Amino acid sequence: MPDLHSIAKAALLEITSEATIGAPSGQVEEAGATTVTFLANMAGYPGWHWTVSIATLDDAEPSVLEVELMPGNGALLAPDWVPWSERLADYEAAQEALSTDSDDADSDDSDSEESDDEESDDEDDDDDDLGSDVLHGGDLDGVDIDEAVESDDDESDDDSDDDDPDEESELEDDDSDDEDDDLDDEGDDRTY
């Protein structure tokens, strides 16, 4: 029977460099297949192993079935996946707890403040229900769209004042008079 370690290492070299393959770490024989493992020498993968499953039938040559990187005991693993709905519920609960804490602090402070300050706080809360870190629905990159539209309207009104047709015709008349004067002046300088 051929050497299974050399077959497994050849299969690994097709998908990774030799520097990432460590020493052989084990061999598990099952009915019709053998799994050969090697330590993984890769940064960020402590405790992981390269595993190669090889078909070992009595009447056929061994052939590679599968090559993969598997975690071993004590391997560094990602945390368990948590569905979005549960993460969102946790986030909303945390936000509610923060708002309750801030409401309690505001109520303690409001006892010592004047009523004018309370009215201005209420106005601020109406403007920004989501907090100061979140842009308003009408804002784009921190620019209030309503203000931008109003300023554009003001500029267009100013431009329309500048584009008065009577003024343009007066300017054209002034230009034509200047040209006539220039021609008259040139005519006077000529000698016949």
C-alpha positions as CSV (number, residue, x, y, z in Angstrom):
1,M,0.0,0.0,0.0
2,P,1.4,3.5,-0.9
3,D,2.4,5.9,1.8
4,L,-0.8,7.9,2.6
5,H,1.2,10.8,4.2
6,S,2.9,11.5,0.9
7,I,-0.4,11.3,-1.0
8,A,-2.0,13.7,1.5
9,K,0.9,16.2,1.4
10,A,0.8,16.2,-2.4
11,A,-2.9,17.0,-2.3
12,L,-2.3,19.8,0.2
13,L,0.5,21.3,-2.0
14,E,-2.1,21.8,-4.7
15,I,-4.1,24.3,-2.6
16,T,-1.5,25.8,-0.2
17,S,2.2,26.5,0.1
18,E,4.5,24.1,1.9
19,A,5.2,26.7,4.6
20,T,1.7,26.4,5.9
21,I,1.8,22.6,6.3
22,G,3.2,21.5,9.7
23,A,4.2,18.1,11.0
24,P,1.8,15.1,10.7
25,S,-0.6,15.1,13.7
26,G,-2.6,12.0,13.2
27,Q,-4.3,9.4,11.1
28,V,-7.8,8.0,11.5
29,E,-8.9,4.9,9.5
30,E,-12.5,4.2,8.8
31,A,-14.3,1.8,6.5
32,G,-13.0,2.5,3.0
33,A,-11.3,5.8,3.9
34,T,-8.4,7.2,5.9
35,T,-8.1,10.8,7.2
36,V,-4.6,12.1,7.5
37,T,-4.0,15.4,9.5
38,F,-1.2,17.9,9.6
39,L,-0.6,20.9,11.9
40,A,-1.4,24.2,10.2
41,N,1.4,26.7,10.3
42,M,-0.5,29.9,9.5
43,A,-0.8,33.1,11.4
44,G,-4.3,33.5,12.9
45,Y,-5.0,29.8,12.9
46,P,-3.5,28.4,16.2
47,G,-4.7,24.9,16.9
48,W,-6.0,24.3,13.4
49,H,-5.2,21.2,11.3
50,W,-5.1,20.4,7.6
51,T,-7.1,17.2,7.0
52,V,-7.0,15.1,3.9
53,S,-9.5,12.2,3.4
54,I,-8.3,9.4,1.1
55,A,-10.3,6.6,-0.3
56,T,-8.6,3.3,0.6
57,L,-10.3,0.4,-1.2
58,D,-8.7,-3.1,-1.5
59,D,-9.1,-3.3,-5.3
60,A,-8.2,0.3,-6.3
61,E,-5.4,2.8,-6.0
62,P,-5.9,5.4,-3.1
63,S,-7.5,8.6,-4.2
64,V,-8.0,12.0,-2.5
65,L,-11.6,12.6,-1.5
66,E,-11.4,15.9,0.4
67,V,-8.9,18.5,1.6
68,E,-9.8,21.0,4.3
69,L,-8.7,23.1,7.2
70,M,-10.4,22.0,10.4
71,P,-10.2,23.4,14.0
72,G,-8.6,21.3,16.7
73,N,-9.1,21.3,20.4
74,G,-8.4,24.8,21.8
75,A,-8.4,26.4,18.3
76,L,-9.2,30.0,17.9
77,L,-12.8,30.2,16.6
78,A,-15.3,32.9,15.7
79,P,-18.2,33.4,18.1
80,D,-21.4,31.6,17.4
81,W,-23.7,33.3,14.9
82,V,-26.6,35.2,16.3
83,P,-29.6,36.0,14.1
84,W,-30.1,39.6,13.2
85,S,-33.5,39.8,14.9
86,E,-31.9,38.8,18.3
87,R,-29.0,41.3,17.8
88,L,-31.5,44.0,16.9
89,A,-33.6,43.3,20.0
90,D,-30.5,43.5,22.2
91,Y,-29.6,46.8,20.6
92,E,-33.0,48.3,21.0
93,A,-33.1,47.2,24.7
94,A,-29.7,48.9,25.3
95,Q,-30.9,52.1,23.6
96,E,-34.1,52.1,25.7
97,A,-32.0,51.6,28.8
98,L,-29.8,54.5,27.9
99,S,-32.7,56.8,27.1
100,T,-34.3,55.8,30.5
101,D,-31.1,56.7,32.3
102,S,-30.8,60.0,30.5
103,D,-34.5,60.8,31.2
104,D,-33.9,60.2,34.9
105,A,-30.9,62.5,34.8
106,D,-32.9,65.1,32.9
107,S,-35.7,65.0,35.4
108,D,-33.2,65.5,38.3
109,D,-31.7,68.5,36.5
110,S,-35.0,70.0,35.4
111,D,-36.1,70.5,39.1
112,S,-33.3,73.1,39.4
113,E,-33.7,74.8,36.0
114,E,-36.2,77.4,34.9
115,S,-39.2,76.7,32.7
116,D,-37.6,78.5,29.7
117,D,-34.8,75.9,29.6
118,E,-37.3,73.1,29.6
119,E,-39.1,74.5,26.6
120,S,-35.9,74.8,24.6
121,D,-35.1,71.1,25.5
122,D,-38.5,70.1,24.2
123,E,-37.9,71.9,21.0
124,D,-34.5,70.3,20.6
125,D,-36.1,66.8,21.2
126,D,-38.7,67.5,18.5
127,D,-36.0,68.4,16.0
128,D,-33.9,65.3,16.6
129,D,-35.8,62.3,17.8
130,L,-32.9,59.9,17.0
131,G,-30.1,61.7,18.9
132,S,-27.4,64.1,17.8
133,D,-25.3,61.4,16.0
134,V,-28.0,60.7,13.5
135,L,-28.8,63.1,10.6
136,H,-32.3,64.4,10.1
137,G,-34.4,62.8,7.4
138,G,-34.0,65.9,5.3
139,D,-30.2,66.3,5.7
140,L,-27.6,65.1,3.2
141,D,-24.1,64.8,4.6
142,G,-24.8,67.3,7.3
143,V,-26.3,69.9,5.0
144,D,-29.9,70.9,5.6
145,I,-31.6,70.5,2.3
146,D,-34.5,72.8,3.2
147,E,-32.0,75.7,3.8
148,A,-30.1,74.9,0.6
149,V,-33.3,75.1,-1.4
150,E,-34.3,78.3,0.2
151,S,-30.9,79.9,-0.5
152,D,-31.1,78.7,-4.2
153,D,-34.5,80.4,-4.5
154,D,-33.1,83.6,-3.0
155,E,-30.2,83.5,-5.5
156,S,-32.5,82.9,-8.4
157,D,-34.6,86.0,-7.4
158,D,-31.4,88.1,-7.3
159,D,-30.4,86.7,-10.7
160,S,-33.8,87.6,-12.2
161,D,-33.3,91.2,-11.0
162,D,-30.0,91.3,-12.7
163,D,-31.5,90.0,-15.9
164,D,-33.8,93.0,-16.5
165,P,-34.4,93.3,-20.3
166,D,-34.6,97.1,-20.1
167,E,-31.2,97.3,-18.5
168,E,-29.7,95.0,-21.2
169,S,-31.1,97.1,-24.0
170,E,-29.7,100.3,-22.4
171,L,-26.3,98.6,-22.2
172,E,-26.5,97.6,-25.8
173,D,-27.4,101.2,-26.8
174,D,-24.5,102.5,-24.8
175,D,-22.1,100.1,-26.5
176,S,-23.3,101.0,-30.0
177,D,-22.9,104.7,-29.2
178,D,-19.3,104.1,-28.1
179,E,-18.5,102.3,-31.3
180,D,-20.0,105.2,-33.4
181,D,-17.9,107.6,-31.4
182,D,-14.8,105.5,-32.0
183,L,-15.4,105.5,-35.8
184,D,-16.0,109.3,-35.8
185,D,-12.7,109.9,-33.9
186,E,-10.8,107.7,-36.4
187,G,-12.3,109.6,-39.3
188,D,-11.2,112.9,-37.9
189,D,-7.5,111.8,-37.7
190,R,-7.3,110.9,-41.4
191,T,-5.8,113.3,-43.8
192,Y,-7.0,113.5,-47.4
